Amino acid sequence: QTVPEELQNGGGFGYVVAFRPFGTISWMQTVVASPDAARYVFRNESLPPFSPYEVKVGVYNNKGEGSFSPVTVVYSAEEEPTKAPTTVLARSLSASDVEVSWAPPWESQHKGRIQGYEVRCWRHDEKEENAKRIRTVGNQTSTRVGNLRGNALYHLAVRAYNTAGTGPSSAAVNVTTRKPRECPWGWGLSPGVSSSTSLCWCLGHFYLLSLSLQVLYRWNKQSSTSVIETNKTSVELSLPLDEDYIIEIKPFSDGGDGSSSEQIRIPKISSKQGAASCQPAACS
C-alpha cells in the first residue's frame, strides 16, 4: 500500500523491496523509484512454481532510508493440479438427484494448492462436452448433482482446480437415477365395478413394468384404511355389497411414492344387480 504524500517527508521518495527464498539468510533488494508504485514483479525462469518467499518493503527519500514493513510470505505463481482425484463413487438418491464423492489426488503440493473440485455429469446419450458442471470450494470431497432425468444412466468425473486452471479428470463412473415417481405425461384412471366388486384402470404399458400400485380403500364412515399392492391393471376387493366405500390408487417405486388418484366413491351395490364388465375408458 502506497504511502500518502503528506507522510513522504521530502522529495525523491521511493520504495525498497527486499525478498529472499523462505528459510534462507541473504536478502535481495531492488529499488522502485515511483512514489505511486504499488507492485513489483520479480522474474526468474528457473523459479519453481509456488515457491515461498519472505518479503518486506521499505521507503527512502533524498535524506536517506526509512523503516521496513513487517516480513510477510508470498508465493510464486502456481501450476494447475497434475493428478486426478481418486476413489470416485456415485450413488442415486432419487429420480432426480445423485451424490458423488472422491478422495484428493496423490500429489505433492509444492506446485500449487487445490482450491476445490469440478464435477462433470452427463447423460449416456449426451456428449461429454455438454456436461453439467458443479464446482465445490475448499477441501469438500462430496456433492449432490440435481435436476436429472429419472431412470437414466449418467456418467460422472471429477477434477481438481486452482488459480492456474483445472487438472486432469478422473475416470468416469456410472450411476442410474431411480425410477420416477409417476408418469411424466400423467396417468389416467377409469374404474368399472361389478357385483363381484372388481376394480380396473388403465396405465401406460412402460410404467406398468416400472411401477407398482397401491390400492387404498376404506368404508366411507371409517378412518382406518386398508392397502393392497399390485402391478396389474385390475384388482378384486372383498367389500360388503351394502356399504359405501372410498378408494384411491397411488403409484410407487424405489424412487418414492407418487400422487394419489382422485378419490373414487363406490356406492353400495344391491345383491339384485347384475354383473357389470370391468371396462376402463381409454387413457393417454
N, C-alpha and C positions, 0 to 999 in steps of 0.2 A: 504494500500500500504506500503510495507516494506521500512525501512529507509536505504539508501546506507551506506556501511561500513565506508566511509570516514566521515560520519556525526554521527557515533555512539559514537565517542569521548571516547573510552575506552573499557575494557573488561567487561564480564558479562552482555552484552546488552540483553534486552528483552522487552516485552510489558506488559502493564497493561490494561485489558479490563474491563470497568465499564459499567453496564447496570441496568435499572430499568423499571418496568412497567410504561407505559406512564401515567403521571398525579400523580405519587407517589413522595415521598421525598427521601427515602433512596436508596443509590446505593449499588449494589452487585458488587464485584470485583473478578477477577481471574488473575493469572499471567501466561503468555506464555513465557517460558524461551528461546526459539529458536529465534535468530535474523532473520532467514529466514522465519519464520512462517507468513502466510498471512490470516489465518482464525481461528476462534474458534467456536465450536458448544456447545451451552447450551442445555442440555437435561432435560426435565421435563415432565413426563407422564400426569400430571394434567394441563399442559399448554393448554389453549383454542386455537382452530385454529384461525389463522390470528389476533393474539393479537399484538398490537403496543408496542414497547419497545424503550426507549431512550438509545442510545449507544454512548460512547466516548472511545477512545483508547489513552493511554499514553505510555511513554517509561521510561526505567531505565537502569542504569549500576552499576558498583561497587561503584561509587561515590554518587549514590542516584537517585531520580526520576526526570524526566524532565516534560515538559508540556503535556497537553492532547489536542487531536484534538477537533474541534467543535462538538457539540452534533448533532447526526442525528437520525432519526426514522426508525427502521426496523420492519418487521412483522414476526411472526412465520408462519410456513407453513400453507397454506390454504387447505380447503377441496373442493371437486368438488361441483358444484351447487346442491342443494337438491330439487329445484322446477322447473317445466317445464314452458316455455313461454306460454302466454295465448293469446286468441283472434287471432288465426292463420287464415288468409284469403288467398285465391289464386284466381287469375283470368287469363284467357287466353289472351295473347297479339297478338298471331299469330299462324300459324300452327306449329311453332317450338319453341315458347317461352311462358313462363308463368311468372307471378310475384307473389311472396309470401310475406306477411307482417305479423307481430306479435307484441305483447306487451311484455315487460320484465316480468319475473316471479315475483310474490309477495313473496319477500324473504328478510329477514334481511341480510345485507351484512357483518355481523361480522365474518362469516366463510370463506369469500373469496370475490374476485372481479370477476365479469363476464367480460371476456376478448373478447368475441364475441359469435357468434351463428353458429351452424352447421345445414344446411338444407339438408334433405334427400328426394329424389324424385325417385319413381319407378313406372313403368307401371303396370297396373292392372294384366297383365298376367306374371309379373316377381316376383321373390322372393324379400322380403324386404331387406335381407342381401346383395343383389346385387345392392342396390340403388345408384344412382348418389349422390355424396356428395359435397356441396359447403359451404365454411366457410367465414363468414364475420368477420370483425375486429372492436373492439370498441363497441359503442352504436348504431350501424346501425341496424335498425329493418325492413328492407325490402331488397329483392334482386331479380334478374332475373335468371331464370333457362332456358338455351337454348339447342339447338341441340336435340329437342324432336321430336317424330313422330306425324304427323298430324292426326287429328280426332281420338285421342286416349285418354283413361281415365288414369289419373295419380293420385297417392296418394303422399302427401307431409306432412312431420312432421319436427318440429324444436326443438332443444335442445341447452342449453347454455353450454359454456365450459370455463375453466381457466387453470392455470398451473397444477392443480391436476387431471384434466380429464374432461369428459363431464357429464352433469347432465341428469335427466330423460327426456324422449321425450314427446312432446305434443301429443294430439290425432291427428291422421292423418286427413287431409282434402282432398277432391277430386276436380279435375278440368279436363275438357276435352279440349284438344287443338283444335284450329279452323280447319276447313276442308282445306286440301292442295289446293294450287292454281291451280295445274294441275296434270294430271295422273302421277304416279310415273314411268309408263312404256312408257310414251309419248302418244299422241293421234293422230289418223290419219284423213285425210280429203281427200275426193274424190268427187268433185261436179259433178252433172249432170244437164244440163239446157234444158228446153223445150221451146216451143214457148210461153207458159204462164209464163215464167221466174220463174220457181221453182228451188230452190237450196236445195240440200240434202247432208248429210255427215254421217259418222258413228263414234260412240264414245262408249267406254266401258260401259256396262249396269250399273255397280255400280256408275260410275261417272255421268251418266245421272240423277241418283237420288240425287247426292251430289252437282252438279254444275249447274249453269245457263250459257248461252252463249250469247255473244253479236255479232250480225252480223253488221259489219260496211261497208257501201258501198257509193261510190261517182262516179260521172261522171268523166271519165278519164281526162277531161280538167279543172276540178274544184278542189278547195282545200277544200271546205266545205264537211263534212261527215255526213251522216245520220246513225242512230243506231236503231236496233231492238233487243230486248231481248227475249230469248226463252229458254226453257229446252227440246225442241223437236229435232228430227233429221232432220227436214226439215223446210223450211220457204218459203213463197211466197212473192216475191218482185214486186212492181209496177214500172217497169223500161220501158222507151221507147224502142221500138224494134230497132230503128235506131241510137242508141248511144252505144259507148263502156263504160263499167263500170269496176271499180276496187272494189273487195270485200275481206274483211278479217274476220276471225272468231276468237273470243277470249273468253276463259272460265273465269268465275269469281265466287267468293263465298264470305262469310264473312271473309275469310282469305286473301282476296285481289284479284287483277287481275292476270291472268296467261299470258303466252306468246301468241302472236298472231300467227295465221297460216301464211304461205306464202301468198303473195298477189295473188288473183285469178282474172285473166282478163277475162271478159265476152264480147266477141265481139258482135257488133250489129247483130241482127237477122233479116233476111228478113221475111216479113209477108207471103211470099210464102212458107217458110219452114214448114214442117210437125212437129207435136208434137213429142218430144222425151221423153222417160220414164226416170224418175229420179232414176238411178241405181248406187249408190255409190259402189266403189270397196271395197272389204273386207279389214279391217284394224285390226291390232293387238291391 
